[in-house]
Amino acid sequence: MNNTPRWIGFVFVGSGFLLLTGCIVETRVIAPVPAPAPVVRRVAPAPDPVQAVRERALRGDAAAQFILGSCYANGRGVPLNYVEAARWYRYSAERGYAPAQNRLGVCHLRGLGVQRNFVVAADWFRRGAVQGYAVAQDNLGACYSSGRGVLLNPAEALKWYRLAAAQGNASAQNHLGLCYLKGLGVRQNYREAAAWFARAAAQGNAAAKINLQLYQTSNPALPATQTAPTAAPTVPSQPAPSPAIEPAESSAGDPLTVDEIKVAASAGVKPQSLIEQIQSSNSKFSAQDVAAAQQAGIDPAVVACMRANEK
C-alpha cells in the first residue's frame, strides 16, 4: 500500500452555508504479529531400574554383583544376557558370595554364558556348599548322585543332601527320601523315605508330592510319617525320579504357586526357606497372587520376594 498522504474531504451543509474542510490521513503497513513458538516440554528420561544396583556392583559389592547377574539371567530391568549374567556372578563368586558361587556352578553345568563344564560346575557348588549354603549343598549332592563332574559316590551325596535337608531345603529333603527309598548310600528304609517326601511335599516340592503319592498308593496301610522300620512295603511300580539338577538354580526346578506358598507357610515352613525356593526356582507371580498372599497373612519378606518376581 502507498504511504503517500492523501486528501480526504468532508462536506457539511447547514443553514445555507457550504463548509468544506479537509485533513491529511497517513496510512501505514502494520507487520503481522508472529505466532508464539510452541512450548516444548522436556520429559525426563525414565530412571534405570537397576542403576542403583549397578553402581553398588561397580564398587565391588558382592551381593549387588549377584543381584545384577540375576537381572541379566532373568531379563529383569535389562535385556536377557547370559554372558553378562555369568560375568557378574563370577565377580561375586570370586569375592566368596555363596549364592553366586552356586549360580555360577549352574551356568557351567548348563552352558549358560560360559562353556559347559561339569567339573568346574561341581567345584563352584562345593565352594558354596562348604559355606553352608543349602542350595549349593543340594546341587553338590546331585553331582555325586549322578557322577557329573565328580566320581559317583552315593555316600557323599547322602552327606550333602542331609546337610541341606536339615536347613529345610525341600529339594534336598526329596533327594534324601530317594536315597532311603533306593538304599543309595544308606540302608534302605521305606518309611524314612516317606517321612522325607512328606516334609518336602509340605513345602510344595512337586517331585516329592509325586513320590509320596506313589508310596501311599502302593502301601496304603502304612502311615507315611512313621519312621520306625517294619516289614518292607512294596516299592512303587513307577520308579521315582533320579536325583538330577534341573534348569533352575537348584535341583528343585518346579516354580512355586501362591497356593503352594500358602500351604507351606501354614505347615510352618520358615520364610527364608520359601524365599530361597522362590528365587532358586525362578517362580513368577501376578499382582493378584501377591495380593492373595498378603490377604492370607504370608510373611512380609516372602510377599516382597513375590512382588520382586512379578510376571
C-alpha positions as CSV (number, residue, x, y, z in Angstrom):
1,M,0.0,0.0,0.0
2,N,1.3,3.5,-0.9
3,N,2.2,5.6,2.2
4,T,1.8,9.0,0.3
5,P,-0.5,11.4,2.2
6,R,-4.0,11.7,0.7
7,W,-6.6,14.5,1.0
8,I,-9.9,13.3,2.3
9,G,-12.7,15.9,2.1
10,F,-15.8,16.2,4.2
11,V,-18.7,18.5,3.1
12,F,-21.1,19.7,5.7
13,V,-24.3,21.6,4.6
14,G,-26.2,23.5,7.1
15,S,-28.0,26.8,7.4
16,G,-27.5,27.7,3.7
17,F,-23.7,27.6,4.1
18,L,-21.4,25.1,2.4
19,L,-18.5,24.2,4.6
20,L,-15.6,22.4,3.1
21,T,-13.0,21.0,5.3
22,G,-10.2,18.6,4.9
23,C,-7.5,16.7,6.8
24,I,-4.4,14.6,5.9
25,V,-4.7,10.9,6.8
26,E,-1.4,8.9,6.8
27,T,-1.7,5.2,6.1
28,R,0.9,2.7,7.2
29,V,1.5,-1.0,6.7
30,I,1.4,-2.9,10.0
31,A,3.6,-6.0,10.2
32,P,1.8,-9.2,11.2
33,V,2.3,-10.4,14.8
34,P,4.3,-13.7,14.8
35,A,2.6,-16.8,16.3
36,P,4.0,-17.8,19.6
37,A,6.6,-20.6,19.5
38,P,5.3,-24.0,20.5
39,V,6.1,-24.9,24.1
40,V,8.4,-27.9,24.2
41,R,8.1,-29.9,27.4
42,R,11.1,-32.0,28.1
43,V,10.3,-35.3,29.6
44,A,12.8,-36.6,32.0
45,P,14.3,-40.0,30.9
46,A,12.9,-43.0,32.6
47,P,15.0,-44.0,35.6
48,D,17.2,-47.1,35.1
49,P,15.6,-49.7,37.4
50,V,19.0,-51.4,38.0
51,Q,21.1,-48.2,38.2
52,A,21.5,-48.2,41.9
53,V,22.4,-51.9,41.9
54,R,24.8,-51.4,39.1
55,E,26.6,-48.6,41.0
56,R,27.0,-50.8,44.0
57,A,28.2,-53.7,41.9
58,L,30.8,-51.5,40.2
59,R,32.0,-50.5,43.7
60,G,32.7,-54.2,44.4
61,D,29.6,-55.1,46.5
62,A,29.3,-58.9,46.1
63,A,25.6,-59.0,46.9
64,A,24.9,-56.3,44.4
65,Q,27.0,-58.1,41.8
66,F,25.0,-61.2,42.4
67,I,21.7,-59.3,42.0
68,L,22.9,-57.7,38.8
69,G,23.8,-61.1,37.5
70,S,20.3,-62.3,38.3
71,C,18.8,-59.4,36.5
72,Y,20.7,-60.3,33.3
73,A,19.9,-64.0,33.8
74,N,16.2,-63.3,34.0
75,G,15.8,-60.2,31.9
76,R,14.6,-58.1,34.8
77,G,15.2,-54.4,34.1
78,V,17.9,-55.2,31.4
79,P,17.9,-57.4,28.3
80,L,18.3,-61.1,28.9
81,N,22.0,-61.8,28.6
82,Y,23.6,-65.0,30.0
83,V,27.1,-63.8,29.2
84,E,26.7,-60.7,31.3
85,A,24.9,-62.8,34.0
86,A,27.9,-65.2,34.2
87,R,30.3,-62.3,34.3
88,W,28.6,-60.7,37.3
89,Y,28.1,-64.0,39.0
90,R,31.9,-64.6,38.7
91,Y,32.8,-61.2,40.2
92,S,30.5,-62.0,43.1
93,A,31.6,-65.6,43.5
94,E,35.3,-64.7,43.5
95,R,34.5,-62.5,46.5
96,G,33.2,-65.5,48.3
97,Y,29.5,-64.9,48.0
98,A,27.9,-68.4,48.3
99,P,24.7,-67.8,46.3
100,A,26.8,-66.5,43.4
101,Q,29.1,-69.5,43.6
102,N,26.1,-71.8,43.3
103,R,24.6,-69.8,40.5
104,L,27.9,-69.8,38.6
105,G,28.0,-73.5,39.0
106,V,24.6,-73.7,37.4
107,C,25.9,-71.6,34.5
108,H,28.8,-74.1,33.9
109,L,26.5,-77.0,34.4
110,R,24.1,-75.9,31.6
111,G,26.5,-73.8,29.5
112,L,24.7,-70.5,30.1
113,G,27.0,-67.7,29.1
114,V,30.1,-69.9,29.6
115,Q,31.4,-73.2,28.2
116,R,29.6,-76.2,29.7
117,N,31.9,-77.9,32.1
118,F,30.7,-80.4,34.8
119,V,34.0,-80.3,36.7
120,V,34.0,-76.6,37.0
121,A,30.3,-76.6,38.0
122,A,30.9,-79.1,40.8
123,D,33.8,-77.1,42.0
124,W,31.7,-73.9,42.4
125,F,28.9,-75.9,44.0
126,R,31.5,-77.2,46.5
127,R,32.7,-73.7,47.3
128,G,29.1,-72.6,48.1
129,A,28.3,-75.8,50.0
130,V,31.2,-75.6,52.4
131,Q,29.9,-72.2,53.4
132,G,26.7,-73.8,54.4
133,Y,24.5,-72.6,51.5
134,A,21.8,-75.2,51.3
135,V,21.0,-74.9,47.6
136,A,24.7,-75.5,46.7
137,Q,24.8,-78.4,49.1
138,D,21.8,-80.0,47.4
139,N,23.4,-79.4,43.9
140,L,26.7,-80.9,45.0
141,G,24.9,-83.9,46.4
142,A,23.2,-84.2,42.9
143,C,26.6,-84.2,41.3
144,Y,27.7,-87.1,43.5
145,S,24.5,-88.9,42.8
146,S,24.8,-88.6,39.0
147,G,28.6,-88.6,38.7
148,R,28.6,-85.2,37.0
149,G,32.0,-83.5,37.5
150,V,32.9,-85.9,40.3
151,L,33.2,-89.6,40.8
152,L,29.9,-91.3,41.5
153,N,29.6,-91.6,45.3
154,P,26.2,-92.2,46.9
155,A,27.5,-91.9,50.4
156,E,29.0,-88.5,49.7
157,A,25.7,-87.5,48.0
158,L,23.8,-88.5,51.1
159,K,26.1,-86.4,53.3
160,W,25.4,-83.2,51.3
161,Y,21.7,-84.0,51.0
162,R,21.4,-84.4,54.7
163,L,23.1,-81.1,55.4
164,A,20.8,-79.2,53.1
165,A,17.7,-81.1,54.2
166,A,18.5,-80.1,57.8
167,Q,18.2,-76.5,56.8
168,G,14.8,-77.0,55.3
169,N,15.7,-77.3,51.7
170,A,12.8,-79.1,50.1
171,S,14.7,-80.4,47.1
172,A,17.3,-82.0,49.3
173,Q,14.6,-83.5,51.5
174,N,13.1,-85.1,48.4
175,H,16.6,-86.3,47.3
176,L,17.2,-87.7,50.8
177,G,13.9,-89.6,50.5
178,L,15.1,-91.1,47.3
179,C,18.3,-92.3,48.9
180,Y,16.3,-94.1,51.6
181,L,13.8,-95.4,49.0
182,K,16.6,-97.0,46.9
183,G,19.2,-97.7,49.5
184,L,21.7,-95.2,48.0
185,G,24.5,-94.5,50.5
186,V,22.3,-95.7,53.3
187,R,20.3,-98.7,54.4
188,Q,17.0,-99.0,52.6
189,N,14.1,-97.7,54.7
190,Y,10.8,-97.0,53.0
191,R,9.2,-95.3,55.9
192,E,12.1,-93.0,56.4
193,A,11.9,-92.2,52.7
194,A,8.2,-91.4,53.0
195,A,8.9,-89.2,56.0
196,W,11.3,-87.1,54.0
197,F,9.0,-87.0,51.0
198,A,6.2,-85.7,53.3
199,R,8.5,-82.9,54.6
200,A,9.4,-81.8,51.1
201,A,5.8,-82.1,49.9
202,A,4.6,-79.9,52.7
203,Q,6.8,-77.2,51.3
204,G,5.3,-77.6,47.8
205,N,8.0,-79.6,46.1
206,A,6.3,-81.2,43.1
207,A,8.7,-84.2,42.8
208,A,8.2,-85.0,46.5
209,K,4.4,-84.9,46.1
210,I,4.6,-87.4,43.3
211,N,7.0,-89.7,45.2
212,L,4.8,-89.5,48.3
213,Q,1.7,-90.3,46.3
214,L,3.3,-93.3,44.7
215,Y,4.4,-94.5,48.1
216,Q,1.0,-94.1,49.7
217,T,-0.7,-95.7,46.7
218,S,1.5,-98.8,46.8
219,N,1.4,-99.0,50.6
220,P,-2.0,-97.7,51.8
221,A,-1.8,-99.5,55.2
222,L,1.5,-97.8,56.2
223,P,1.4,-94.2,57.6
224,A,3.6,-92.0,55.6
225,T,5.1,-90.2,58.6
226,Q,6.0,-93.2,60.7
227,T,9.8,-93.8,60.6
228,A,10.1,-97.0,62.6
229,P,11.1,-99.8,60.2
230,T,8.7,-102.8,59.9
231,A,8.1,-105.2,57.1
232,A,9.3,-103.7,53.8
233,P,6.4,-102.3,51.8
234,T,6.1,-102.8,48.1
235,V,8.4,-100.5,46.1
236,P,6.3,-98.2,43.8
237,S,6.0,-99.8,40.4
238,Q,6.9,-96.5,38.7
239,P,10.5,-95.5,39.5
240,A,10.9,-92.3,41.5
241,P,12.8,-89.6,39.6
242,S,16.6,-89.9,40.0
243,P,18.5,-87.0,41.6
244,A,19.4,-84.6,38.8
245,I,20.0,-80.9,38.6
246,E,17.1,-79.2,36.7
247,P,17.3,-76.0,34.7
248,A,16.7,-73.7,37.7
249,E,19.3,-72.6,40.3
250,S,18.7,-75.6,42.5
251,S,17.5,-79.1,41.6
252,A,14.1,-78.3,42.8
253,G,13.2,-76.9,39.5
254,D,9.5,-76.5,39.8
255,P,8.2,-72.9,40.3
256,L,6.0,-72.3,43.3
257,T,2.5,-71.1,43.1
258,V,0.8,-68.8,45.6
259,D,-1.4,-71.7,46.8
260,E,1.7,-73.8,47.4
261,I,3.2,-71.0,49.4
262,K,0.1,-70.7,51.5
263,V,0.2,-74.5,52.2
264,A,3.9,-74.4,53.1
265,A,3.5,-71.3,55.3
266,S,0.6,-72.9,57.2
267,A,2.7,-76.0,57.6
268,G,5.4,-74.0,59.4
269,V,7.9,-73.6,56.7
270,K,10.3,-70.8,57.5
271,P,10.1,-67.6,55.4
272,Q,13.7,-67.8,54.5
273,S,13.2,-71.2,53.1
274,L,10.3,-70.1,51.0
275,I,12.3,-67.1,49.7
276,E,15.1,-69.4,48.7
277,Q,12.7,-71.7,46.8
278,I,11.1,-68.7,45.0
279,Q,14.5,-67.4,43.9
280,S,16.0,-70.8,43.1
281,S,13.0,-72.0,41.0
282,N,12.6,-68.6,39.3
283,S,8.9,-68.6,40.3
284,K,6.7,-65.9,38.8
285,F,3.7,-64.3,40.3
286,S,0.9,-62.0,39.1
287,A,-0.3,-58.9,41.0
288,Q,-3.3,-61.0,42.1
289,D,-1.0,-63.7,43.5
290,V,0.8,-61.1,45.6
291,A,-2.5,-59.6,46.9
292,A,-3.7,-63.1,47.8
293,A,-0.5,-63.8,49.7
294,Q,-1.0,-60.6,51.6
295,Q,-4.6,-61.4,52.5
296,A,-3.5,-64.8,53.7
297,G,-1.1,-63.2,56.1
298,I,2.1,-64.6,54.5
299,D,5.3,-63.2,56.0
300,P,6.0,-59.7,54.5
301,A,9.5,-60.8,53.4
302,V,8.0,-63.6,51.4
303,V,5.4,-61.2,49.9
304,A,8.2,-58.7,49.0
305,C,10.1,-61.5,47.3
306,M,7.0,-62.5,45.3
307,R,6.5,-58.8,44.3
308,A,10.1,-58.7,43.1
309,N,9.3,-61.7,40.9
310,E,6.1,-60.4,39.3
311,K,5.3,-61.5,35.8
